[in-house]
Amino acid sequence: MFDLGTYLRNWEPRMLSILRIMVGLLYMQHGLNKLLDFPPSANPRPCVKEADDDGLPDLLNEDIPTRPDPTDSRFDLEAIAPGVWPTAFSNPFLLNLDGGDWTAPGL
């Protein structure tokens, strides 16, 4: 008699491998289209230029993020939240509130 559960268990690894191959091919097609314009698309992008021949695409100057101006008041932490900077990167669960040196928990 036909058992659907056994049939599906036999085909599950095969279908999963086909799915993985197809997703990998889609990622590869997207990357090739983005970098090399292959296969040609309806709205082609400009080809990526390389100035130093290292095999990596170079970023344009407008694509590189820069630090904000230090005089910009939107990024002044002391103006936004006074007194936060000394404890900004401390873990409140590991602080010794009695005033001694920090020791690793469990030692």
VEXKOL-751233 format. One record per atom (N, C-alpha, C): x, y, z; atom name; residue number from 1. Coordinates in Angstrom, 2 decimals, decimal comma, always signed. Each point is the difference from the previous one (the first is absolute). Layout:
((X; Y; Z); 'CA'; NUM)
...
This chain:
((+0,84; -1,18; +0,00); 'N'; 1)
((-0,84; +1,18; +0,00); 'CA'; 1)
((+0,89; +1,24; +0,00); 'C'; 1)
((-0,48; +1,05; -0,59); 'N'; 2)
((+0,76; +1,24; -0,14); 'CA'; 2)
((+0,00; +0,77; +1,32); 'C'; 2)
((+1,22; +0,34; +0,47); 'N'; 3)
((+0,13; +0,75; +1,25); 'CA'; 3)
((+0,59; +1,37; -0,34); 'C'; 3)
((-0,82; +1,04; +0,18); 'N'; 4)
((+0,42; +1,35; -0,36); 'CA'; 4)
((+1,16; +0,50; +0,86); 'C'; 4)
((+0,00; -0,35; +1,30); 'N'; 5)
((+1,08; +0,44; +0,88); 'CA'; 5)
((+1,35; -0,53; -0,42); 'C'; 5)
((+0,08; -1,27; -0,36); 'N'; 6)
((+1,26; -0,59; -0,46); 'CA'; 6)
((+0,43; +0,63; -1,33); 'C'; 6)
((-0,97; +0,22; -0,88); 'N'; 7)
((+0,30; +0,62; -1,29); 'CA'; 7)
((+0,59; +1,40; +0,18); 'C'; 7)
((-0,61; +0,80; +0,88); 'N'; 8)
((+0,48; +1,35; +0,23); 'CA'; 8)
((+1,36; +0,01; +0,69); 'C'; 8)
((+0,21; -0,92; +0,95); 'N'; 9)
((+1,31; -0,08; +0,67); 'CA'; 9)
((+1,11; -0,38; -0,97); 'C'; 9)
((-0,32; -0,81; -1,00); 'N'; 10)
((+1,00; -0,37; -1,00); 'CA'; 10)
((+0,34; +1,16; -0,92); 'C'; 10)
((-0,98; +0,84; -0,34); 'N'; 11)
((+0,21; +1,09; -0,93); 'CA'; 11)
((+0,43; +1,30; +0,67); 'C'; 11)
((-0,10; +0,10; +1,32); 'N'; 12)
((+0,33; +1,25; +0,69); 'CA'; 12)
((+1,45; +0,43; -0,21); 'C'; 12)
((+1,01; -0,86; +0,18); 'N'; 13)
((+1,38; +0,45; -0,23); 'CA'; 13)
((+0,28; +0,39; -1,45); 'C'; 13)
((-0,64; -0,69; -0,93); 'N'; 14)
((+0,21; +0,32; -1,41); 'CA'; 14)
((-0,55; +1,38; -0,32); 'C'; 14)
((-1,21; +0,28; +0,46); 'N'; 15)
((-0,61; +1,30; -0,28); 'CA'; 15)
((+0,74; +1,13; +0,71); 'C'; 15)
((+0,50; -0,28; +1,21); 'N'; 16)
((+0,76; +1,01; +0,71); 'CA'; 16)
((+1,30; +0,34; -0,73); 'C'; 16)
((+0,65; -1,02; -0,57); 'N'; 17)
((+1,23; +0,27; -0,75); 'CA'; 17)
((-0,30; +0,79; -1,27); 'C'; 17)
((-1,12; -0,30; -0,67); 'N'; 18)
((-0,38; +0,76; -1,19); 'CA'; 18)
((-0,31; +1,44; +0,37); 'C'; 18)
((-0,69; +0,21; +1,13); 'N'; 19)
((-0,31; +1,36; +0,45); 'CA'; 19)
((+1,28; +0,77; +0,29); 'C'; 19)
((+0,96; -0,63; +0,67); 'N'; 20)
((+1,27; +0,68; +0,31); 'CA'; 20)
((+0,75; +0,37; -1,28); 'C'; 20)
((+0,00; -0,88; -0,98); 'N'; 21)
((+0,69; +0,29; -1,26); 'CA'; 21)
((-0,67; +1,17; -0,71); 'C'; 21)
((-1,33; +0,01; -0,03); 'N'; 22)
((-0,71; +1,08; -0,69); 'CA'; 22)
((+0,20; +1,34; +0,70); 'C'; 22)
((-0,01; +0,03; +1,32); 'N'; 23)
((+0,23; +1,25; +0,72); 'CA'; 23)
((+1,43; +0,49; -0,24); 'C'; 23)
((+0,96; -0,91; -0,02); 'N'; 24)
((+1,38; +0,38; -0,31); 'CA'; 24)
((+0,14; +0,57; -1,40); 'C'; 24)
((-0,70; -0,58; -0,97); 'N'; 25)
((+0,05; +0,52; -1,36); 'CA'; 25)
((-0,64; +1,38; -0,09); 'C'; 25)
((-1,08; +0,22; +0,74); 'N'; 26)
((-0,64; +1,31; +0,00); 'CA'; 26)
((+0,93; +1,06; +0,60); 'C'; 26)
((+0,67; -0,34; +1,11); 'N'; 27)
((+0,96; +0,94; +0,59); 'CA'; 27)
((+1,14; +0,29; -0,97); 'C'; 27)
((+0,48; -1,04; -0,69); 'N'; 28)
((+1,09; +0,20; -0,94); 'CA'; 28)
((-0,45; +0,87; -1,18); 'C'; 28)
((-1,24; -0,22; -0,50); 'N'; 29)
((-0,50; +0,83; -1,09); 'CA'; 29)
((-0,13; +1,45; +0,43); 'C'; 29)
((-0,48; +0,23; +1,22); 'N'; 30)
((-0,14; +1,37; +0,49); 'CA'; 30)
((+1,37; +0,68; +0,10); 'C'; 30)
((+1,00; -0,70; +0,53); 'N'; 31)
((+1,33; +0,57; +0,13); 'CA'; 31)
((+0,64; +0,27; -1,34); 'C'; 31)
((-0,15; -0,94; -0,94); 'N'; 32)
((+0,57; +0,22; -1,33); 'CA'; 32)
((-0,68; +1,15; -0,70); 'C'; 32)
((-1,31; +0,13; +0,16); 'N'; 33)
((-0,71; +1,10; -0,64); 'CA'; 33)
((+0,40; +1,32; +0,62); 'C'; 33)
((+0,20; +0,02; +1,30); 'N'; 34)
((+0,35; +1,25; +0,68); 'CA'; 34)
((+1,42; +0,45; -0,34); 'C'; 34)
((+0,94; -0,94; -0,02); 'N'; 35)
((+1,40; +0,37; -0,21); 'CA'; 35)
((+0,41; +0,05; -1,46); 'C'; 35)
((-0,45; -0,96; -0,79); 'N'; 36)
((+0,49; -0,13; -1,37); 'CA'; 36)
((-1,07; +0,23; -1,06); 'C'; 36)
((-1,24; +0,29; +0,41); 'N'; 37)
((-1,13; +0,18; -0,90); 'CA'; 37)
((-0,17; -1,23; -0,90); 'C'; 37)
((+0,08; -1,18; +0,61); 'N'; 38)
((-0,25; -1,25; -0,72); 'CA'; 38)
((-0,98; -0,82; +0,81); 'C'; 38)
((-1,06; -0,49; -0,56); 'N'; 39)
((-0,56; +0,27; -1,32); 'CA'; 39)
((-0,49; +1,43; -0,08); 'C'; 39)
((-0,01; +0,58; -1,20); 'N'; 40)
((-0,40; +1,41; -0,15); 'CA'; 40)
((-1,43; +0,21; +0,51); 'C'; 40)
((-0,21; +1,10; +0,69); 'N'; 41)
((-1,33; +0,30; +0,55); 'CA'; 41)
((-0,64; +1,14; -0,76); 'C'; 41)
((-1,27; +0,22; +0,27); 'N'; 42)
((-0,74; +1,07; -0,68); 'CA'; 42)
((+0,49; +1,37; +0,44); 'C'; 42)
((+0,41; +0,13; +1,25); 'N'; 43)
((+0,52; +1,28; +0,49); 'CA'; 43)
((+1,46; -0,21; +0,44); 'C'; 43)
((+0,94; +0,10; -0,94); 'N'; 44)
((+1,40; -0,31; +0,33); 'CA'; 44)
((+0,61; +1,03; +0,95); 'C'; 44)
((+0,88; -0,49; +0,86); 'N'; 45)
((+0,75; +0,86; +0,92); 'CA'; 45)
((+1,34; +0,33; -0,65); 'C'; 45)
((+0,61; +1,10; +0,43); 'N'; 46)
((+1,35; +0,27; -0,51); 'CA'; 46)
((+0,99; -1,05; +0,51); 'C'; 46)
((+0,94; -0,35; -0,82); 'N'; 47)
((+0,98; -1,02; +0,36); 'CA'; 47)
((+0,85; +0,48; +1,17); 'C'; 47)
((+0,35; -0,92; +0,90); 'N'; 48)
((+0,80; +0,34; +1,17); 'CA'; 48)
((+1,45; +0,23; -0,44); 'C'; 48)
((+0,55; +1,10; +0,39); 'N'; 49)
((+1,37; +0,35; -0,38); 'CA'; 49)
((+0,98; -0,42; +1,10); 'C'; 49)
((+1,18; -0,38; -0,44); 'N'; 50)
((+1,07; -0,33; +0,93); 'CA'; 50)
((+1,19; +0,90; -0,31); 'C'; 50)
((+0,43; +0,75; +1,00); 'N'; 51)
((+1,12; +0,91; -0,20); 'CA'; 51)
((+1,34; -0,66; +0,34); 'C'; 51)
((-0,02; -0,96; +0,93); 'N'; 52)
((+1,28; -0,55; +0,47); 'CA'; 52)
((+0,21; -1,46; -0,39); 'C'; 52)
((-0,87; -0,60; -0,79); 'N'; 53)
((+0,15; -1,37; -0,51); 'CA'; 53)
((+0,24; -1,02; +1,11); 'C'; 53)
((-0,75; +0,11; +1,12); 'N'; 54)
((+0,14; -0,99; +1,06); 'CA'; 54)
((-1,10; -1,05; -0,05); 'C'; 54)
((-0,90; +0,08; -0,97); 'N'; 55)
((-1,06; -0,98; -0,13); 'CA'; 55)
((-1,25; +0,34; +0,77); 'C'; 55)
((+0,01; +1,08; +0,75); 'N'; 56)
((-1,17; +0,42; +0,77); 'CA'; 56)
((-0,56; +1,28; -0,60); 'C'; 56)
((-1,33; +0,13; -0,02); 'N'; 57)
((-0,56; +1,24; -0,53); 'CA'; 57)
((+0,31; +1,17; +0,92); 'C'; 57)
((+0,37; +1,13; -0,59); 'N'; 58)
((+0,33; +1,19; +0,78); 'CA'; 58)
((-1,26; +0,81; +0,26); 'C'; 58)
((-0,08; +0,59; +1,18); 'N'; 59)
((-1,13; +0,85; +0,35); 'CA'; 59)
((+0,23; +1,41; -0,51); 'C'; 59)
((-1,07; +0,63; -0,41); 'N'; 60)
((+0,10; +1,39; -0,37); 'CA'; 60)
((+0,07; +0,84; +1,27); 'C'; 60)
((+0,51; +1,20; -0,10); 'N'; 61)
((+0,15; +0,84; +1,19); 'CA'; 61)
((-1,32; +0,30; +0,66); 'C'; 61)
((-1,08; +0,13; -0,76); 'N'; 62)
((-1,28; +0,32; +0,62); 'CA'; 62)
((-0,63; -1,22; +0,69); 'C'; 62)
((+0,52; -1,22; -0,24); 'N'; 63)
((-0,52; -1,19; +0,64); 'CA'; 63)
((+0,62; -0,26; +1,37); 'C'; 63)
((+1,11; +0,66; +0,32); 'N'; 64)
((+0,71; -0,27; +1,24); 'CA'; 64)
((-0,58; +0,88; +1,11); 'C'; 64)
((-0,53; -0,60; +1,06); 'N'; 65)
((-0,54; +0,83; +1,08); 'CA'; 65)
((+1,13; +0,69; +0,76); 'C'; 65)
((-0,27; +1,21; +0,46); 'N'; 66)
((+1,00; +0,77; +0,73); 'CA'; 66)
((-0,52; +0,29; +1,40); 'C'; 66)
((+0,90; +0,42; +0,88); 'N'; 67)
((-0,40; +0,37; +1,35); 'CA'; 67)
((-0,75; +1,33; -0,02); 'C'; 67)
((-0,95; +0,18; +0,92); 'N'; 68)
((-0,70; +1,28; +0,03); 'CA'; 68)
((+0,91; +1,11; +0,50); 'C'; 68)
((-0,37; +1,22; -0,31); 'N'; 69)
((+0,75; +1,16; +0,43); 'CA'; 69)
((-0,02; +0,08; +1,53); 'C'; 69)
((+1,16; +0,15; +0,66); 'N'; 70)
((+0,02; +0,03; +1,47); 'CA'; 70)
((-0,78; +1,17; +0,59); 'C'; 70)
((-0,23; +1,03; -0,77); 'N'; 71)
((-0,75; +1,14; +0,53); 'CA'; 71)
((-1,51; -0,17; -0,18); 'C'; 71)
((-0,43; -1,09; -0,64); 'N'; 72)
((-1,43; -0,23; -0,21); 'CA'; 72)
((-0,63; -0,42; +1,32); 'C'; 72)
((-1,00; +0,76; +0,46); 'N'; 73)
((-0,58; -0,25; +1,32); 'CA'; 73)
((-0,87; -1,26; +0,02); 'C'; 73)
((-0,36; -0,54; -1,17); 'N'; 74)
((-0,80; -1,22; +0,00); 'CA'; 74)
((+0,79; -1,20; +0,49); 'C'; 74)
((+1,33; +0,04; -0,08); 'N'; 75)
((+0,84; -1,12; +0,38); 'CA'; 75)
((+0,81; +0,27; +1,26); 'C'; 75)
((-0,36; +1,00; +0,77); 'N'; 76)
((+0,70; +0,32; +1,24); 'CA'; 76)
((-0,64; -0,78; +1,13); 'C'; 76)
((+0,68; -1,06; +0,48); 'N'; 77)
((-0,57; -0,88; +1,01); 'CA'; 77)
((-0,20; +0,71; +1,32); 'C'; 77)
((+0,92; +0,86; +0,38); 'N'; 78)
((-0,14; +0,70; +1,27); 'CA'; 78)
((-1,20; +0,95; -0,01); 'C'; 78)
((-0,34; +0,54; -1,16); 'N'; 79)
((-1,18; +0,88; -0,08); 'CA'; 79)
((-1,28; -0,81; -0,01); 'C'; 79)
((+0,04; -1,20; -0,58); 'N'; 80)
((-1,21; -0,82; -0,09); 'CA'; 80)
((-0,28; -0,68; +1,33); 'C'; 80)
((+1,00; -0,66; +0,57); 'N'; 81)
((-0,19; -0,74; +1,25); 'CA'; 81)
((+1,22; +0,24; +0,88); 'C'; 81)
((-0,03; +1,03; +0,84); 'N'; 82)
((+1,16; +0,31; +0,84); 'CA'; 82)
((+0,29; -1,11; +0,99); 'C'; 82)
((+1,29; -0,30; +0,17); 'N'; 83)
((+0,43; -1,00; +0,97); 'CA'; 83)
((-0,11; -1,43; -0,45); 'C'; 83)
((-0,31; -0,24; -1,26); 'N'; 84)
((-0,17; -1,37; -0,49); 'CA'; 84)
((+1,32; -0,61; -0,44); 'C'; 84)
((+0,91; +0,82; -0,51); 'N'; 85)
((+1,22; -0,53; -0,61); 'CA'; 85)
((+0,86; -0,86; +0,93); 'C'; 85)
((+0,20; +0,32; +1,28); 'N'; 86)
((+0,85; -0,87; +0,82); 'CA'; 86)
((-0,55; -1,42; +0,16); 'C'; 86)
((-1,29; -0,19; -0,08); 'N'; 87)
((-0,58; -1,34; +0,18); 'CA'; 87)
((-0,60; -0,54; -1,29); 'C'; 87)
((+0,34; +0,58; -1,14); 'N'; 88)
((-0,63; -0,41; -1,25); 'CA'; 88)
((+0,35; -1,43; -0,37); 'C'; 88)
((+1,22; -0,44; +0,27); 'N'; 89)
((+0,42; -1,33; -0,43); 'CA'; 89)
((+0,23; -0,94; +1,17); 'C'; 89)
((-0,54; +0,29; +1,14); 'N'; 90)
((+0,17; -0,89; +1,14); 'CA'; 90)
((-1,20; -0,92; +0,11); 'C'; 90)
((+0,22; -1,18; +0,50); 'N'; 91)
((-1,05; -0,97; +0,17); 'CA'; 91)
((-0,55; +0,14; +1,42); 'C'; 91)
((-1,27; +0,35; +0,17); 'N'; 92)
((-0,51; +0,23; +1,35); 'CA'; 92)
((-0,06; -1,26; +0,84); 'C'; 92)
((+0,01; -1,18; -0,62); 'N'; 93)
((-0,05; -1,23; +0,76); 'CA'; 93)
((+1,35; -0,40; +0,57); 'C'; 93)
((+1,08; +0,58; -0,52); 'N'; 94)
((+1,34; -0,36; +0,47); 'CA'; 94)
((+0,65; +1,12; +0,81); 'C'; 94)
((-0,71; +1,08; +0,28); 'N'; 95)
((+0,58; +1,09; +0,78); 'CA'; 95)
((+0,07; -0,38; +1,48); 'C'; 95)
((+1,09; +0,39; +0,63); 'N'; 96)
((+0,14; -0,22; +1,43); 'CA'; 96)
((-0,46; +1,28; +0,69); 'C'; 96)
((-1,17; -0,04; +0,57); 'N'; 97)
((-0,59; +1,19; +0,59); 'CA'; 97)
((+0,61; +0,34; +1,37); 'C'; 97)
((+0,82; -0,92; +0,55); 'N'; 98)
((+0,63; +0,27; +1,31); 'CA'; 98)
((+1,25; +0,84; -0,13); 'C'; 98)
((+0,50; +0,21; -1,22); 'N'; 99)
((+1,13; +0,89; -0,21); 'CA'; 99)
((+1,32; -0,70; -0,22); 'C'; 99)
((+0,09; -1,30; +0,03); 'N'; 100)
((+1,26; -0,69; -0,22); 'CA'; 100)
((+0,27; -0,22; -1,49); 'C'; 100)
((+1,07; -0,74; -0,28); 'N'; 101)
((+0,32; -0,32; -1,39); 'CA'; 101)
((-1,01; -1,01; -0,54); 'C'; 101)
((-0,07; -0,05; -1,31); 'N'; 102)
((-0,90; -0,94; -0,65); 'CA'; 102)
((+0,63; -1,38; +0,01); 'C'; 102)
((-0,76; -1,02; +0,27); 'N'; 103)
((+0,47; -1,38; -0,06); 'CA'; 103)
((-0,99; -0,78; -0,87); 'C'; 103)
((+0,54; -0,98; -0,69); 'N'; 104)
((-0,84; -0,80; -0,85); 'CA'; 104)
((-0,99; -0,81; +0,83); 'C'; 104)
((-1,25; -0,11; -0,44); 'N'; 105)
((-0,97; -0,76; +0,78); 'CA'; 105)
((+0,36; -1,47; +0,03); 'C'; 105)
((-0,21; -0,63; +1,12); 'N'; 106)
((+0,27; -1,43; +0,15); 'CA'; 106)
((+1,40; -0,30; +0,49); 'C'; 106)
((+0,84; +1,01; +0,24); 'N'; 107)
((+1,37; -0,26; +0,47); 'CA'; 107)
((+0,12; +0,32; +1,47); 'C'; 107)
